[in-house]
């Protein structure tokens, strides 16, 4: 049994793919515990049903896709459902190490993984989700792949699931992209990612330089160069130029943001004044 912790758009997407693989039962776990799924997913140019029955069986693996501000509560509620020796995969955004370090020390029988989701999914009407045709669901590390994971990757390779030995490096890159782009679009309430480059090119570059320097402080072993990350950030903006950024949308709708694990990582810096633009933006996001 694979448990998906987080009944939002990503949770429904993962449930849909695992259900389509057909060889592994899945349960969706929300704040109140396991729940049924009755949803429609737009995939390969058609609406397809996603029906997952209610199940309270213990899980061999948990895939966690909640917002960072709900992570600790979600783990406290869902970890008792994980079998001893089971696999726990954190697929949320941001710098999560500070959130889970203490909890992780007390879970020695759990195999912890970190990964990332680059496939997009959006809610379009009640219980109707539209999946992107591109993107991946990756996790891994330097330890050998667990047989449970290998079986899942074998079954779901065509849907973008895969093992990544450099998962931590990839997460750091995504943190860089999100911290720069989400912060800028959220502060200025921009309707699309492309506006960040079209309207605020100079601030975008300065902010990216500060975020890169902060990333080097958080992860001294980070090997990616500034040039590599800056080029990839510009490519990402170009590829998603018409998309509304998730943080800009949260700000527009008056919802809580994940700024604490993005721009909020400034709290871990030795000298906050070394990041004046990022600090000003973070203060505006926190005080909104």
The 8 nearest C-alpha neighbors of each residue, nearest first, counted from 0:
[[1, 58, 24, 25, 59, 23, 2, 60],
 [2, 0, 25, 60, 58, 61, 59, 24],
 [1, 3, 61, 26, 25, 27, 58, 60],
 [2, 4, 27, 62, 28, 61, 10, 63],
 [5, 3, 63, 28, 64, 62, 2, 27],
 [4, 6, 65, 64, 10, 29, 7, 28],
 [7, 5, 10, 29, 27, 11, 28, 4],
 [8, 6, 10, 9, 5, 11, 65, 64],
 [7, 9, 11, 10, 120, 12, 121, 122],
 [10, 8, 12, 11, 7, 13, 64, 120],
 [9, 11, 6, 7, 13, 5, 12, 8],
 [10, 12, 14, 8, 9, 13, 15, 7],
 [11, 13, 9, 15, 10, 14, 8, 16],
 [14, 12, 16, 10, 15, 11, 17, 9],
 [13, 15, 11, 17, 12, 16, 18, 10],
 [16, 14, 18, 12, 13, 17, 49, 11],
 [15, 17, 19, 13, 18, 14, 20, 12],
 [18, 16, 20, 14, 19, 15, 13, 21],
 [17, 19, 15, 21, 16, 20, 14, 25],
 [20, 18, 16, 21, 17, 15, 22, 14],
 [21, 19, 17, 18, 154, 22, 155, 16],
 [22, 20, 19, 18, 23, 17, 24, 154],
 [21, 23, 20, 24, 18, 154, 17, 19],
 [22, 24, 21, 0, 25, 17, 1, 18],
 [25, 23, 0, 1, 22, 26, 18, 21],
 [26, 24, 1, 0, 2, 23, 14, 27],
 [25, 27, 2, 54, 3, 28, 33, 1],
 [26, 28, 3, 33, 34, 2, 4, 6],
 [29, 27, 33, 4, 32, 3, 5, 34],
 [30, 28, 32, 31, 5, 6, 33, 4],
 [31, 29, 32, 28, 73, 76, 5, 33],
 [30, 32, 29, 33, 28, 34, 76, 73],
 [31, 33, 29, 28, 30, 34, 76, 77],
 [34, 32, 28, 27, 29, 55, 26, 54],
 [35, 33, 53, 27, 28, 32, 36, 29],
 [34, 36, 53, 52, 51, 37, 27, 33],
 [35, 37, 51, 50, 38, 34, 52, 49],
 [36, 38, 50, 49, 35, 51, 39, 126],
 [39, 37, 126, 49, 127, 48, 36, 50],
 [38, 40, 48, 127, 47, 49, 46, 128],
 [39, 41, 128, 47, 46, 129, 127, 42],
 [42, 40, 46, 129, 45, 130, 128, 47],
 [41, 43, 44, 45, 40, 130, 46, 47],
 [42, 44, 45, 41, 132, 46, 130, 47],
 [45, 43, 42, 41, 46, 47, 132, 129],
 [44, 46, 41, 42, 43, 47, 40, 39],
 [47, 45, 41, 40, 39, 42, 48, 44],
 [48, 46, 40, 39, 41, 45, 49, 42],
 [47, 49, 39, 38, 40, 50, 46, 37],
 [48, 50, 38, 39, 15, 37, 51, 47],
 [49, 51, 37, 36, 48, 52, 38, 35],
 [50, 52, 36, 35, 49, 53, 26, 37],
 [53, 51, 35, 54, 50, 36, 26, 34],
 [52, 54, 35, 34, 33, 51, 26, 55],
 [55, 53, 56, 26, 52, 33, 34, 35],
 [54, 56, 33, 57, 53, 26, 32, 80],
 [55, 57, 54, 58, 0, 80, 26, 33],
 [58, 56, 80, 81, 82, 55, 59, 0],
 [59, 57, 81, 0, 60, 1, 80, 82],
 [58, 60, 85, 0, 82, 1, 81, 86],
 [61, 59, 86, 1, 58, 85, 87, 2],
 [60, 62, 2, 87, 1, 3, 88, 63],
 [61, 63, 88, 3, 4, 87, 2, 89],
 [62, 64, 4, 89, 90, 65, 88, 3],
 [65, 63, 91, 5, 90, 4, 10, 62],
 [66, 64, 5, 63, 70, 69, 67, 91],
 [67, 65, 69, 68, 70, 91, 64, 257],
 [66, 68, 70, 69, 257, 65, 91, 92],
 [67, 69, 66, 70, 257, 71, 259, 65],
 [70, 68, 67, 66, 72, 71, 73, 65],
 [69, 71, 67, 73, 72, 68, 65, 74],
 [72, 70, 74, 73, 69, 75, 99, 98],
 [71, 73, 75, 74, 70, 69, 76, 30],
 [72, 74, 70, 76, 71, 75, 77, 69],
 [75, 73, 77, 71, 76, 72, 78, 70],
 [74, 76, 72, 73, 77, 78, 71, 79],
 [77, 75, 73, 74, 78, 72, 79, 30],
 [76, 78, 74, 80, 79, 75, 73, 81],
 [77, 79, 80, 81, 74, 75, 76, 61],
 [80, 78, 81, 77, 76, 75, 82, 57],
 [81, 79, 57, 78, 77, 58, 82, 56],
 [82, 80, 58, 78, 79, 57, 59, 85],
 [81, 83, 85, 59, 58, 84, 57, 80],
 [84, 82, 85, 108, 109, 81, 59, 86],
 [83, 85, 108, 109, 82, 110, 86, 59],
 [84, 86, 59, 82, 83, 109, 60, 81],
 [85, 87, 60, 110, 109, 111, 61, 88],
 [86, 88, 61, 111, 60, 112, 110, 62],
 [89, 87, 112, 62, 113, 63, 61, 111],
 [90, 88, 113, 63, 91, 114, 112, 62],
 [89, 91, 115, 114, 64, 63, 113, 88],
 [92, 90, 64, 89, 65, 66, 67, 115],
 [93, 91, 90, 174, 67, 94, 115, 95],
 [92, 94, 260, 174, 261, 95, 91, 67],
 [93, 95, 260, 96, 261, 174, 92, 264],
 [96, 94, 98, 97, 93, 99, 260, 67],
 [97, 95, 98, 99, 100, 94, 93, 101],
 [96, 98, 95, 100, 99, 94, 101, 260],
 [99, 97, 95, 96, 100, 71, 101, 70],
 [98, 100, 102, 96, 101, 97, 103, 95],
 [99, 101, 103, 102, 97, 96, 98, 104],
 [102, 100, 104, 103, 99, 105, 98, 97],
 [103, 101, 99, 104, 100, 105, 106, 98],
 [102, 104, 100, 106, 105, 101, 99, 107],
 [105, 103, 101, 102, 106, 100, 107, 99],
 [104, 106, 103, 102, 107, 101, 108, 100],
 [107, 105, 103, 108, 104, 109, 102, 110],
 [106, 108, 109, 105, 104, 103, 110, 84],
 [109, 107, 84, 106, 83, 110, 85, 105],
 [110, 108, 84, 85, 107, 106, 111, 86],
 [109, 111, 86, 87, 85, 84, 112, 108],
 [112, 110, 87, 109, 88, 86, 113, 89],
 [113, 111, 88, 87, 139, 89, 110, 138],
 [114, 112, 89, 88, 138, 90, 139, 166],
 [113, 115, 138, 90, 137, 166, 89, 139],
 [114, 116, 90, 137, 136, 170, 138, 117],
 [115, 117, 136, 118, 135, 90, 137, 114],
 [116, 118, 134, 135, 119, 136, 115, 133],
 [134, 119, 117, 135, 116, 133, 131, 120],
 [118, 120, 131, 130, 117, 121, 134, 133],
 [121, 119, 130, 129, 131, 8, 128, 9],
 [122, 120, 129, 128, 8, 123, 130, 119],
 [121, 123, 128, 127, 124, 8, 129, 120],
 [124, 122, 127, 128, 121, 129, 125, 126],
 [123, 125, 127, 122, 126, 128, 121, 39],
 [124, 126, 127, 123, 122, 38, 128, 39],
 [125, 127, 38, 124, 39, 128, 122, 37],
 [128, 126, 39, 123, 124, 125, 40, 38],
 [127, 129, 122, 40, 123, 121, 41, 39],
 [128, 130, 41, 121, 120, 40, 122, 123],
 [131, 129, 120, 42, 119, 41, 132, 128],
 [130, 132, 119, 133, 120, 118, 129, 134],
 [131, 133, 130, 134, 43, 118, 42, 119],
 [134, 132, 131, 118, 135, 119, 117, 159],
 [118, 135, 133, 117, 159, 119, 132, 136],
 [134, 136, 159, 117, 118, 116, 160, 137],
 [135, 137, 116, 160, 159, 115, 117, 161],
 [138, 136, 161, 114, 115, 162, 160, 163],
 [139, 137, 114, 163, 162, 166, 113, 115],
 [138, 140, 163, 164, 162, 166, 112, 114],
 [141, 139, 164, 142, 166, 165, 163, 167],
 [140, 142, 164, 143, 139, 165, 144, 163],
 [143, 141, 140, 144, 139, 164, 145, 112],
 [144, 142, 145, 141, 140, 139, 164, 146],
 [143, 145, 148, 149, 142, 146, 139, 162],
 [144, 146, 148, 147, 149, 143, 86, 142],
 [147, 145, 149, 148, 150, 144, 151, 143],
 [148, 146, 150, 145, 149, 151, 60, 59],
 [147, 149, 151, 145, 146, 150, 152, 144],
 [148, 150, 146, 152, 151, 147, 153, 145],
 [151, 149, 153, 147, 148, 152, 146, 154],
 [150, 152, 148, 154, 149, 153, 155, 147],
 [151, 153, 149, 155, 156, 154, 161, 150],
 [154, 152, 150, 151, 156, 155, 149, 161],
 [153, 155, 151, 152, 20, 156, 150, 157],
 [156, 154, 152, 158, 157, 160, 153, 151],
 [155, 157, 160, 159, 152, 158, 153, 154],
 [156, 158, 155, 159, 160, 154, 153, 152],
 [159, 157, 155, 156, 160, 16, 135, 136],
 [158, 160, 135, 156, 157, 136, 161, 134],
 [161, 159, 136, 156, 155, 152, 137, 158],
 [162, 160, 137, 152, 156, 159, 163, 136],
 [161, 163, 139, 138, 137, 164, 152, 160],
 [164, 162, 139, 166, 165, 138, 137, 161],
 [163, 165, 140, 139, 141, 166, 162, 138],
 [164, 166, 163, 168, 167, 140, 169, 139],
 [167, 165, 169, 163, 168, 139, 138, 164],
 [168, 166, 170, 169, 165, 171, 113, 140],
 [169, 167, 171, 165, 166, 170, 172, 221],
 [168, 170, 166, 172, 171, 167, 173, 165],
 [171, 169, 173, 167, 172, 168, 174, 166],
 [172, 170, 174, 168, 169, 173, 175, 167],
 [171, 173, 175, 169, 174, 170, 176, 168],
 [172, 174, 170, 176, 175, 171, 177, 169],
 [173, 175, 171, 177, 93, 172, 176, 178],
 [174, 176, 172, 178, 173, 177, 179, 171],
 [177, 175, 173, 179, 174, 178, 180, 232],
 [178, 176, 181, 174, 180, 179, 175, 173],
 [177, 179, 261, 175, 176, 182, 181, 262],
 [178, 180, 176, 177, 182, 207, 181, 175],
 [179, 181, 177, 183, 182, 178, 176, 184],
 [182, 180, 177, 184, 246, 183, 178, 185],
 [181, 183, 185, 180, 179, 178, 184, 186],
 [182, 184, 180, 186, 185, 181, 179, 187],
 [183, 185, 189, 181, 187, 247, 188, 186],
 [184, 186, 247, 188, 182, 246, 183, 187],
 [185, 187, 183, 184, 188, 182, 284, 280],
 [186, 188, 184, 189, 185, 183, 247, 182],
 [189, 187, 185, 247, 184, 186, 190, 251],
 [188, 190, 184, 187, 191, 247, 194, 185],
 [189, 191, 243, 188, 192, 247, 194, 244],
 [192, 190, 243, 242, 241, 193, 189, 194],
 [191, 193, 240, 194, 195, 242, 236, 244],
 [192, 194, 240, 195, 191, 196, 236, 197],
 [195, 193, 197, 196, 192, 198, 191, 189],
 [194, 196, 199, 193, 192, 198, 197, 184],
 [197, 195, 200, 194, 199, 193, 198, 203],
 [196, 198, 194, 195, 199, 193, 200, 192],
 [199, 197, 194, 196, 195, 200, 193, 201],
 [198, 200, 195, 202, 196, 201, 203, 197],
 [201, 199, 196, 203, 202, 198, 197, 204],
 [202, 200, 203, 204, 199, 205, 196, 206],
 [203, 201, 205, 199, 204, 200, 206, 276],
 [202, 204, 200, 206, 201, 205, 199, 207],
 [203, 205, 207, 201, 206, 202, 208, 200],
 [206, 204, 202, 208, 207, 203, 201, 209],
 [205, 207, 209, 203, 208, 204, 202, 210],
 [206, 208, 204, 210, 205, 209, 179, 211],
 [209, 207, 211, 205, 206, 210, 204, 212],
 [208, 210, 212, 206, 211, 207, 274, 213],
 [209, 211, 213, 207, 212, 208, 214, 206],
 [210, 212, 214, 208, 209, 213, 207, 215],
 [213, 211, 209, 215, 214, 210, 208, 216],
 [214, 212, 210, 216, 215, 211, 209, 217],
 [215, 213, 217, 211, 216, 212, 218, 210],
 [216, 214, 212, 218, 219, 213, 217, 221],
 [215, 217, 213, 214, 218, 219, 212, 268],
 [216, 218, 214, 215, 213, 219, 268, 267],
 [217, 219, 215, 220, 221, 216, 214, 171],
 [220, 218, 215, 221, 216, 217, 214, 222],
 [221, 219, 218, 222, 215, 217, 216, 223],
 [222, 220, 218, 219, 223, 215, 168, 214],
 [221, 223, 220, 224, 168, 219, 215, 218],
 [222, 224, 221, 227, 225, 228, 172, 226],
 [225, 223, 227, 226, 222, 228, 221, 229],
 [224, 226, 228, 227, 229, 223, 211, 208],
 [227, 225, 229, 224, 228, 230, 223, 231],
 [228, 226, 224, 230, 225, 229, 231, 223],
 [227, 229, 231, 225, 230, 226, 232, 224],
 [228, 230, 232, 226, 231, 227, 225, 233],
 [231, 229, 233, 232, 227, 228, 226, 234],
 [230, 232, 234, 228, 233, 229, 235, 227],
 [233, 231, 235, 229, 234, 230, 228, 176],
 [232, 234, 236, 230, 235, 231, 237, 229],
 [235, 233, 231, 237, 232, 236, 238, 230],
 [234, 236, 232, 238, 237, 233, 231, 239],
 [237, 235, 233, 239, 240, 234, 238, 193],
 [236, 238, 240, 234, 235, 239, 233, 193],
 [237, 239, 235, 236, 240, 234, 241, 233],
 [240, 238, 236, 242, 237, 241, 235, 192],
 [239, 241, 193, 192, 237, 236, 242, 238],
 [240, 242, 191, 239, 193, 192, 243, 238],
 [243, 241, 191, 239, 240, 192, 244, 190],
 [242, 244, 191, 190, 192, 245, 248, 241],
 [243, 245, 247, 246, 192, 242, 248, 191],
 [246, 244, 248, 247, 249, 243, 181, 185],
 [247, 245, 249, 248, 185, 181, 244, 250],
 [246, 248, 185, 250, 244, 188, 249, 184],
 [247, 249, 251, 245, 246, 250, 252, 244],
 [250, 248, 254, 246, 252, 251, 247, 253],
 [249, 251, 253, 247, 248, 252, 254, 246],
 [252, 250, 248, 249, 253, 247, 188, 254],
 [253, 251, 249, 250, 254, 248, 247, 255],
 [252, 254, 250, 251, 249, 255, 248, 256],
 [255, 253, 249, 252, 250, 256, 251, 248],
 [254, 256, 249, 253, 257, 250, 68, 258],
 [257, 255, 258, 246, 249, 254, 250, 259],
 [258, 256, 259, 260, 67, 261, 68, 255],
 [257, 259, 261, 256, 262, 260, 263, 284],
 [258, 260, 263, 257, 261, 262, 264, 256],
 [259, 261, 93, 94, 263, 258, 264, 257],
 [262, 260, 178, 258, 263, 93, 259, 264],
 [263, 261, 264, 258, 281, 178, 265, 259],
 [264, 262, 259, 265, 261, 260, 258, 266],
 [263, 265, 266, 262, 267, 261, 260, 259],
 [266, 264, 263, 268, 267, 262, 271, 278],
 [265, 267, 264, 268, 263, 271, 269, 262],
 [268, 266, 265, 264, 269, 217, 263, 271],
 [269, 267, 265, 270, 266, 271, 213, 216],
 [268, 270, 271, 267, 266, 216, 265, 273],
 [269, 271, 272, 268, 273, 274, 265, 267],
 [272, 270, 273, 274, 268, 265, 269, 278],
 [271, 273, 274, 270, 275, 278, 269, 276],
 [272, 274, 271, 270, 275, 209, 269, 268],
 [273, 275, 272, 277, 209, 271, 276, 278],
 [276, 274, 278, 272, 277, 273, 279, 271],
 [277, 275, 279, 278, 274, 280, 206, 205],
 [276, 278, 280, 279, 274, 275, 281, 206],
 [277, 279, 281, 275, 276, 280, 274, 282],
 [280, 278, 282, 276, 277, 281, 275, 283],
 [279, 281, 283, 277, 282, 278, 276, 284],
 [280, 282, 278, 284, 283, 279, 262, 277],
 [283, 281, 285, 279, 280, 284, 286, 278],
 [282, 284, 280, 286, 281, 285, 287, 279],
 [285, 283, 281, 287, 282, 286, 186, 280],
 [284, 286, 282, 283, 287, 281, 258, 259],
 [287, 285, 283, 284, 282, 281, 280, 279],
 [286, 284, 285, 283, 282, 250, 186, 253]]
